[in-house]
């Protein structure tokens, strides 16, 4: 017998006093398998509510987002608002891990809902947030989910490193402005974009600043890599330092120091990997190197003997010393 049928027919473990039930479902990505899971969650929990006397589904909240942060889950925020406005009296969700991966986030949310008289019922674990031991149970299940996430993250990082070392990583052929992937997954030049790349390099070597290059491209109605009329300085700076333009793909220029930490520039904490001759170059390597030398010369940051970074005044600086 299918698992969802067995769950639907078991006795309910919590008391319903109103008809307003909000169903919350979440998956972490929009892959076909995950979206199928989202549909299964919603349909299974909806059938579960409909078999209860005097109960109706007031709303269904569907998030496709990581469970590690409630801020980035718009439907979760809408659920909290609906509870505050009295539109729902109970929340039904598949499991603690669907409601959130962070113990703190789940506890804060369930406490806030409890203050409004709204109980959250976790179907898989068969307990509600009004249970006297609910907070201990939530902490337990969240810690298990957190451990699974960390283990999965470490497995993914190990796999990425292994593929980088043996040259099979797909990151080497990740497209950027000026390139696209052909049917074989290899990078090939998009000439109409490559012309712009060469122009940016030439303008920079002619003495133009990033700001002036930005203005020149916008004045000529050249769209940015994302199709916008305005170019960002960050996009141009990235273009001027992208080794793929001279045929060398480098991966792990940035890295995540530890689980849930923010990505940062790799200053040698982990190995980076370079595949020379990875793709057809758009510009000569000699031109790329000249640009890097020019960037260093123009830099408005210098390190003193005490190891402290100071800003120096140059005609390319956004700010000058007073």
VEXDREN-2710 file (C-alpha; in Angstrom, 1 decimal):
% VEXDREN-2710
k/r/px/py/pz
1/UNK/0.0/0.0/0.0
2/UNK/1.4/3.4/-0.9
3/UNK/2.8/5.3/2.0
4/UNK/0.6/8.4/1.5
5/UNK/-2.6/6.3/1.6
6/UNK/-1.5/4.8/4.9
7/UNK/-0.8/8.3/6.3
8/UNK/-4.1/9.7/5.2
9/UNK/-6.1/7.0/6.9
10/UNK/-4.5/7.1/10.3
11/UNK/-6.2/8.9/13.3
12/UNK/-5.5/12.6/13.6
13/UNK/-3.3/13.5/16.5
14/UNK/-4.5/17.1/17.1
15/UNK/-7.7/19.0/17.7
16/UNK/-9.4/21.1/15.1
17/UNK/-11.6/23.9/16.3
18/UNK/-12.0/25.9/13.2
19/UNK/-12.2/25.3/9.5
20/UNK/-9.2/27.4/8.4
21/UNK/-6.2/25.3/7.6
22/UNK/-3.0/26.5/5.8
23/UNK/-0.9/23.9/4.1
24/UNK/2.8/24.6/3.8
25/UNK/5.0/22.7/1.3
26/UNK/8.6/23.3/0.3
27/UNK/11.3/21.9/-2.0
28/UNK/14.8/23.3/-2.4
29/UNK/15.1/23.4/-6.2
30/UNK/12.9/23.6/-9.4
31/UNK/14.2/20.3/-10.9
32/UNK/11.5/18.0/-12.2
33/UNK/11.9/15.6/-9.4
34/UNK/11.7/18.3/-6.7
35/UNK/8.6/19.8/-8.3
36/UNK/7.0/16.4/-8.4
37/UNK/7.7/16.1/-4.7
38/UNK/6.1/19.5/-4.2
39/UNK/3.0/18.4/-5.9
40/UNK/2.9/15.2/-3.9
41/UNK/3.2/17.1/-0.6
42/UNK/0.4/19.5/-1.6
43/UNK/-2.0/16.8/-2.9
44/UNK/-1.3/14.4/0.0
45/UNK/-1.9/17.0/2.7
46/UNK/-4.9/18.4/1.0
47/UNK/-6.5/14.9/0.9
48/UNK/-5.6/14.6/4.6
49/UNK/-7.5/17.8/5.5
50/UNK/-10.5/16.9/3.4
51/UNK/-11.2/13.7/5.2
52/UNK/-11.6/15.6/8.5
53/UNK/-15.1/16.7/9.4
54/UNK/-15.8/20.5/9.4
55/UNK/-12.4/21.3/7.9
56/UNK/-11.4/23.1/4.7
57/UNK/-8.1/24.2/3.2
58/UNK/-8.0/27.9/3.5
59/UNK/-4.8/28.4/1.6
60/UNK/-1.8/26.4/0.2
61/UNK/1.7/27.9/0.5
62/UNK/4.3/26.6/-2.0
63/UNK/8.0/27.5/-1.7
64/UNK/10.8/26.5/-4.0
65/UNK/13.8/27.6/-1.9
66/UNK/16.3/26.5/0.6
67/UNK/15.0/25.8/4.0
68/UNK/18.0/27.4/5.7
69/UNK/16.7/30.9/5.7
70/UNK/13.1/32.1/6.1
71/UNK/13.8/35.5/4.7
72/UNK/14.3/34.1/1.2
73/UNK/11.0/32.1/1.3
74/UNK/8.2/34.4/0.1
75/UNK/5.4/31.9/0.7
76/UNK/6.6/31.2/4.2
77/UNK/6.4/35.0/4.9
78/UNK/2.9/35.1/3.3
79/UNK/1.9/32.2/5.6
80/UNK/3.1/34.2/8.7
81/UNK/1.1/37.2/7.5
82/UNK/-2.0/35.1/6.9
83/UNK/-1.8/33.8/10.4
84/UNK/-1.4/37.3/11.7
85/UNK/-4.5/38.5/9.8
86/UNK/-6.5/35.6/11.1
87/UNK/-6.9/33.9/7.7
88/UNK/-5.6/30.6/9.0
89/UNK/-5.9/28.9/12.4
90/UNK/-3.7/25.8/11.8
91/UNK/-0.7/25.0/9.7
92/UNK/-0.2/21.5/8.3
93/UNK/3.2/20.6/6.8
94/UNK/4.8/17.4/5.8
95/UNK/7.8/17.4/8.2
96/UNK/9.9/19.7/10.4
97/UNK/12.6/19.8/7.6
98/UNK/10.0/21.1/5.1
99/UNK/9.1/23.9/7.6
100/UNK/12.8/24.8/7.9
101/UNK/16.3/23.5/8.4
102/UNK/17.4/26.0/11.0
103/UNK/16.4/25.3/14.6
104/UNK/16.3/28.9/15.4
105/UNK/14.1/29.9/12.4
106/UNK/11.6/27.1/13.1
107/UNK/11.4/27.8/16.8
108/UNK/11.0/31.6/16.2
109/UNK/8.2/30.9/13.6
110/UNK/6.3/28.4/15.7
111/UNK/6.5/30.6/18.8
112/UNK/5.2/33.6/16.8
113/UNK/2.3/31.5/15.4
114/UNK/1.6/30.1/18.9
115/UNK/1.2/33.6/20.2
116/UNK/-1.6/34.1/17.6
117/UNK/-3.2/30.8/18.6
118/UNK/-2.0/29.0/15.5
119/UNK/-0.6/25.5/15.8
120/UNK/1.8/23.9/13.4
121/UNK/1.4/20.1/12.8
122/UNK/4.3/18.1/11.4
123/UNK/2.7/15.1/9.7
124/UNK/5.7/12.8/9.4
125/UNK/6.8/13.2/13.0
126/UNK/3.1/13.2/14.2
127/UNK/3.3/16.1/16.7
128/UNK/2.1/19.7/16.9
129/UNK/3.7/22.8/18.1
130/UNK/1.3/23.0/21.1
131/UNK/2.8/19.7/22.4
132/UNK/4.7/20.5/25.7
133/UNK/7.8/18.7/24.3
134/UNK/7.5/20.4/20.8
135/UNK/10.5/22.6/21.1
136/UNK/12.8/19.7/22.1
137/UNK/11.5/17.6/19.3
138/UNK/11.9/20.5/16.8
139/UNK/15.5/21.0/17.9
140/UNK/16.2/17.3/17.5
141/UNK/14.7/17.0/14.0
142/UNK/16.4/20.2/12.8
143/UNK/19.8/19.0/14.1
144/UNK/19.3/15.8/12.1
145/UNK/18.4/17.8/9.0
146/UNK/21.3/20.1/9.5
147/UNK/23.7/17.2/9.8
148/UNK/22.3/15.7/6.5
149/UNK/22.7/19.1/4.8
150/UNK/26.3/19.4/6.0
151/UNK/27.2/15.9/4.9
152/UNK/25.6/16.5/1.5
153/UNK/27.5/19.8/1.1
154/UNK/30.8/18.1/1.9
155/UNK/30.0/15.3/-0.6
156/UNK/29.3/17.9/-3.3
157/UNK/32.5/19.8/-2.6
158/UNK/34.5/16.6/-2.7
159/UNK/33.0/15.7/-6.0
160/UNK/33.7/19.1/-7.5
161/UNK/37.3/18.9/-6.4
162/UNK/37.8/15.4/-7.8
163/UNK/36.4/16.4/-11.2
164/UNK/38.5/19.6/-11.2
165/UNK/41.6/17.6/-10.5
166/UNK/41.0/15.1/-13.3
167/UNK/39.9/17.7/-15.8
168/UNK/36.3/16.4/-16.1
169/UNK/34.6/19.3/-14.3
170/UNK/31.8/20.9/-16.3
171/UNK/32.8/24.2/-14.7
172/UNK/35.7/24.5/-17.1
173/UNK/33.2/25.0/-19.9
174/UNK/30.8/27.2/-18.1
175/UNK/29.8/29.9/-20.7
176/UNK/30.5/33.6/-20.2
177/UNK/29.9/36.7/-22.3
178/UNK/31.6/36.0/-25.6
179/UNK/31.1/32.2/-25.5
180/UNK/28.3/29.6/-25.7
181/UNK/28.3/25.8/-25.5
182/UNK/28.0/23.8/-28.6
183/UNK/26.2/20.4/-28.9
184/UNK/29.3/18.7/-27.5
185/UNK/29.4/20.9/-24.4
186/UNK/32.5/22.7/-25.6
187/UNK/32.9/26.5/-25.6
188/UNK/32.6/28.3/-29.0
189/UNK/33.0/32.0/-29.7
190/UNK/29.9/34.2/-30.2
191/UNK/31.5/36.7/-32.6
192/UNK/29.1/39.6/-32.0
193/UNK/29.9/39.5/-28.3
194/UNK/33.6/38.8/-28.8
195/UNK/33.9/42.1/-30.7
196/UNK/32.7/43.9/-27.6
197/UNK/35.2/42.0/-25.4
198/UNK/38.1/43.0/-27.7
199/UNK/36.8/46.6/-27.7
200/UNK/36.7/46.7/-23.9
201/UNK/40.3/45.5/-23.6
202/UNK/41.5/47.9/-26.2
203/UNK/39.7/50.9/-24.6
204/UNK/41.2/50.0/-21.2
205/UNK/44.7/49.8/-22.7
206/UNK/44.2/53.1/-24.4
207/UNK/43.9/54.7/-21.0
208/UNK/40.1/54.8/-20.5
209/UNK/38.8/54.1/-17.0
210/UNK/36.0/51.6/-16.2
211/UNK/33.6/54.5/-15.8
212/UNK/34.4/55.8/-19.3
213/UNK/34.2/52.4/-20.9
214/UNK/30.8/51.9/-19.3
215/UNK/29.6/55.2/-20.7
216/UNK/31.0/54.5/-24.1
217/UNK/29.2/51.2/-24.4
218/UNK/25.9/52.7/-23.1
219/UNK/26.2/55.6/-25.5
220/UNK/26.5/53.2/-28.4
221/UNK/23.4/51.3/-27.1
222/UNK/25.3/48.1/-26.6
223/UNK/23.4/45.8/-24.2
224/UNK/25.1/44.3/-21.2
225/UNK/25.6/40.5/-20.9
226/UNK/22.2/40.3/-19.0
227/UNK/20.5/42.4/-21.8
228/UNK/20.3/45.6/-19.8
229/UNK/20.9/49.1/-21.2
230/UNK/23.3/49.9/-18.4
231/UNK/26.6/48.1/-17.7
232/UNK/27.8/47.6/-14.2
233/UNK/31.4/48.3/-13.3
234/UNK/31.6/44.9/-11.7
235/UNK/30.7/43.2/-15.0
236/UNK/33.5/45.1/-16.8
237/UNK/36.1/44.4/-14.1
238/UNK/35.2/40.7/-14.3
239/UNK/35.5/40.8/-18.0
240/UNK/39.0/42.3/-17.8
241/UNK/40.2/39.6/-15.4
242/UNK/38.5/36.5/-17.0
243/UNK/41.3/34.2/-18.1
244/UNK/38.9/32.3/-20.5
245/UNK/39.3/35.2/-22.9
246/UNK/42.9/34.0/-23.6
247/UNK/41.9/30.3/-23.5
248/UNK/42.6/29.3/-19.9
249/UNK/39.7/28.2/-17.7
250/UNK/40.4/28.6/-14.0
251/UNK/37.9/27.2/-11.4
252/UNK/37.7/27.8/-7.7
253/UNK/38.6/31.5/-7.9
254/UNK/36.1/31.8/-5.0
255/UNK/35.2/29.3/-2.4
256/UNK/33.0/28.6/0.7
257/UNK/35.3/28.3/3.7
258/UNK/32.9/26.1/5.6
259/UNK/29.3/25.0/5.6
260/UNK/26.8/27.9/5.4
261/UNK/29.5/30.5/5.2
262/UNK/29.5/33.1/2.5
263/UNK/31.6/32.7/-0.6
264/UNK/34.8/34.6/-0.7
265/UNK/37.8/35.2/-3.0
266/UNK/40.2/32.3/-2.8
267/UNK/43.4/33.7/-1.5
268/UNK/45.1/30.3/-1.4
269/UNK/43.0/28.7/1.3
270/UNK/42.1/26.0/-1.2
271/UNK/43.6/24.8/-4.5
272/UNK/42.4/26.4/-7.7
273/UNK/42.7/24.6/-11.0
274/UNK/43.6/25.9/-14.5
275/UNK/43.0/24.2/-17.8
276/UNK/45.3/25.9/-20.4
277/UNK/44.0/25.7/-24.0
278/UNK/40.6/24.9/-22.7
279/UNK/38.8/27.0/-25.3
280/UNK/39.5/29.2/-28.4
281/UNK/40.8/32.6/-27.2
282/UNK/39.1/35.9/-28.0
283/UNK/42.2/38.0/-27.2
284/UNK/45.9/37.1/-27.1
285/UNK/47.4/36.2/-23.8
286/UNK/49.9/39.0/-24.1
287/UNK/47.1/41.5/-24.3
288/UNK/45.5/40.0/-21.2
289/UNK/48.7/40.2/-19.3
290/UNK/49.2/43.9/-20.3
291/UNK/45.7/44.6/-18.9
292/UNK/46.5/43.0/-15.6
293/UNK/49.7/45.0/-15.3
294/UNK/47.7/48.2/-16.1
295/UNK/45.1/47.3/-13.5
296/UNK/47.9/46.9/-10.9
297/UNK/49.4/50.3/-11.9
298/UNK/46.1/52.0/-11.7
299/UNK/45.1/50.4/-8.4
300/UNK/44.2/53.0/-5.7
301/UNK/45.1/50.6/-2.9
302/UNK/48.7/50.0/-1.7
303/UNK/50.0/48.1/1.2
304/UNK/52.3/49.9/3.6
305/UNK/55.3/48.4/5.5
306/UNK/53.0/47.8/8.5
307/UNK/50.8/45.6/6.3
308/UNK/47.9/48.1/6.4
309/UNK/46.1/48.9/3.1
310/UNK/46.0/52.6/2.1
311/UNK/44.1/54.4/-0.6
312/UNK/46.3/56.5/-2.9
313/UNK/45.1/59.2/-5.2
314/UNK/45.2/58.5/-9.0
315/UNK/43.2/59.9/-11.9
316/UNK/41.4/56.5/-12.0
317/UNK/40.3/56.5/-8.3
318/UNK/36.7/57.1/-7.4
319/UNK/37.9/58.9/-4.3
320/UNK/40.9/61.2/-3.6
321/UNK/42.7/62.0/-0.5
322/UNK/41.7/65.3/1.0
END
